[in-house]
């Protein structure tokens, strides 16, 4: 009887871990969509807060600086309750045009892969929205050209993105 309960418990824990590991993470690529073909508007520079955390005591926010016409740096600031302080993560950003839509290549400092997002920046309203490309994509791309063609063919499909869209507003 104990052996059966123990096996059921182990199976349940393993199943739960698999569910957690397989839920909506962004696709990670060894190549960017391209080297950055969309000029970065100067209005993108500044501090951006996750819209859903606007009323939070310690919201997650980004500090974006423009490096040149096609490159930016984003410092993600997340509050650590353990340390009672904000912990930074640095990302290097480029933006790519795929058939008239903008995608963001985000490369964490010190990491050799790119996380890919559909990106929309509304200068008039001062809002940013990002949609992660899902990690359910199993294809591996050796060149940016291959990746860009794949995105072009699939970007209109709802399953191509995770179920969440993140929204950001300028931090005041």
C-alpha positions as CSV (number, residue, x, y, z in Angstrom):
1,X,0.0,0.0,0.0
2,X,2.8,2.5,0.9
3,X,4.6,1.6,-2.3
4,X,1.5,2.5,-4.4
5,X,1.0,5.8,-2.6
6,X,4.7,6.6,-3.0
7,X,4.6,5.9,-6.7
8,X,1.4,8.0,-7.1
9,X,3.1,10.9,-5.3
10,X,6.3,10.6,-7.4
11,X,4.2,10.5,-10.6
12,X,2.1,13.6,-9.5
13,X,5.2,15.6,-8.6
14,X,6.9,14.7,-11.9
15,X,3.7,15.6,-13.9
16,X,3.5,18.9,-12.1
17,X,7.1,19.7,-12.9
18,X,6.5,18.9,-16.6
19,X,3.5,21.2,-16.7
20,X,5.5,24.0,-15.1
21,X,8.5,23.5,-17.5
22,X,6.4,23.4,-20.6
23,X,4.2,26.4,-20.1
24,X,4.7,29.5,-22.3
25,X,8.3,30.5,-22.4
26,X,9.6,32.7,-25.2
27,X,11.4,31.0,-28.2
28,X,15.1,31.2,-27.9
29,X,17.2,31.4,-31.1
30,X,20.9,31.2,-31.8
31,X,20.5,33.8,-34.5
32,X,18.6,37.2,-34.5
33,X,15.8,37.8,-37.0
34,X,18.3,40.2,-38.6
35,X,21.0,42.6,-37.4
36,X,18.4,45.4,-36.8
37,X,16.5,47.0,-39.6
38,X,14.1,49.3,-37.7
39,X,15.4,52.6,-36.5
40,X,14.8,53.1,-32.8
41,X,12.7,56.2,-32.0
42,X,14.2,58.5,-29.4
43,X,10.9,58.4,-27.6
44,X,11.6,54.8,-26.6
45,X,14.4,55.9,-24.2
46,X,13.3,56.2,-20.6
47,X,11.7,54.2,-17.8
48,X,8.8,51.8,-18.6
49,X,6.7,50.1,-16.0
50,X,4.8,46.8,-16.4
51,X,1.2,48.2,-16.8
52,X,-0.4,45.5,-14.5
53,X,2.0,46.5,-11.7
54,X,1.4,50.2,-11.9
55,X,-0.1,50.3,-8.4
56,X,2.4,47.8,-6.9
57,X,4.7,48.9,-4.2
58,X,7.7,47.5,-6.0
59,X,6.8,47.1,-9.6
60,X,9.0,45.6,-12.3
61,X,10.3,48.2,-14.7
62,X,12.7,48.7,-17.6
63,X,15.2,51.5,-18.2
64,X,15.8,51.8,-21.9
65,X,18.8,53.7,-23.4
66,X,19.5,54.1,-27.1
67,X,23.0,53.0,-28.1
68,X,22.8,54.1,-31.8
69,X,20.1,54.2,-34.5
70,X,19.6,50.5,-34.5
71,X,20.7,49.3,-31.0
72,X,19.3,49.8,-27.5
73,X,20.0,48.5,-24.0
74,X,17.2,47.6,-21.6
75,X,17.9,47.2,-17.9
76,X,15.1,45.1,-16.3
77,X,14.7,46.0,-12.7
78,X,12.9,43.4,-10.6
79,X,12.4,43.7,-6.9
80,X,13.9,40.9,-4.7
81,X,12.0,40.5,-1.5
82,X,14.9,38.4,-0.2
83,X,17.4,41.2,-0.7
84,X,14.9,44.1,-0.2
85,X,16.3,45.7,-3.3
86,X,16.0,45.8,-7.1
87,X,18.1,43.4,-9.1
88,X,19.1,44.4,-12.7
89,X,19.2,42.2,-15.8
90,X,20.7,43.7,-18.9
91,X,19.3,43.1,-22.4
92,X,20.7,44.2,-25.8
93,X,17.9,45.0,-28.2
94,X,17.5,45.3,-32.0
95,X,14.3,45.6,-33.9
96,X,13.4,43.8,-37.2
97,X,10.8,44.5,-39.8
98,X,9.0,41.3,-41.0
99,X,6.5,42.2,-43.7
100,X,5.6,45.5,-42.1
101,X,5.5,44.3,-38.5
102,X,8.1,44.9,-35.9
103,X,9.8,42.2,-33.9
104,X,12.3,42.6,-31.1
105,X,15.5,40.6,-30.7
106,X,16.4,40.6,-27.0
107,X,19.7,39.2,-26.0
108,X,20.5,38.9,-22.3
109,X,24.0,40.2,-21.5
110,X,26.4,37.2,-21.4
111,X,24.0,34.8,-23.1
112,X,24.4,33.8,-26.7
113,X,20.7,33.3,-27.6
114,X,18.0,35.7,-28.6
115,X,14.4,35.8,-27.2
116,X,12.0,37.0,-29.8
117,X,8.9,39.1,-29.4
118,X,6.3,40.8,-31.6
119,X,6.7,44.5,-30.7
120,X,4.4,47.5,-30.9
121,X,5.3,51.0,-29.7
122,X,2.5,53.6,-29.9
123,X,4.3,56.9,-29.7
124,X,1.0,58.9,-29.4
125,X,-0.3,57.0,-26.3
126,X,3.2,56.2,-24.9
127,X,2.5,52.5,-24.7
128,X,4.5,49.4,-25.5
129,X,3.1,45.9,-26.0
130,X,5.1,42.7,-26.6
131,X,4.0,39.2,-27.5
132,X,6.4,36.4,-27.0
133,X,7.0,34.0,-29.8
134,X,6.2,30.6,-28.3
135,X,8.9,28.0,-27.5
136,X,6.7,25.3,-29.1
137,X,8.7,26.0,-32.2
138,X,11.0,23.0,-32.7
139,X,12.8,24.2,-35.8
140,X,16.4,25.3,-35.5
141,X,17.7,28.1,-37.7
142,X,21.3,28.4,-38.8
143,X,20.8,31.8,-40.5
144,X,18.8,34.9,-39.8
145,X,17.4,34.6,-43.3
146,X,15.9,31.2,-42.5
147,X,14.4,32.5,-39.3
148,X,12.9,35.6,-40.9
149,X,11.3,33.6,-43.6
150,X,9.8,31.2,-41.0
151,X,8.4,34.2,-39.0
152,X,7.0,35.7,-42.2
153,X,5.1,32.5,-42.9
154,X,3.8,32.0,-39.4
155,X,3.4,35.4,-37.7
156,X,-0.4,35.5,-38.5
157,X,-1.1,32.3,-36.7
158,X,-2.4,32.6,-33.1
159,X,-0.4,29.6,-31.9
160,X,2.8,31.4,-32.9
161,X,2.7,33.4,-29.7
162,X,2.3,32.6,-26.0
163,X,-1.1,33.4,-24.5
164,X,0.0,36.7,-22.8
165,X,0.7,40.1,-24.1
166,X,2.8,42.3,-21.9
167,X,2.0,46.0,-21.7
168,X,4.2,48.8,-20.5
169,X,3.6,52.5,-19.8
170,X,6.1,55.2,-19.3
171,X,7.1,55.4,-15.6
172,X,6.4,58.9,-14.2
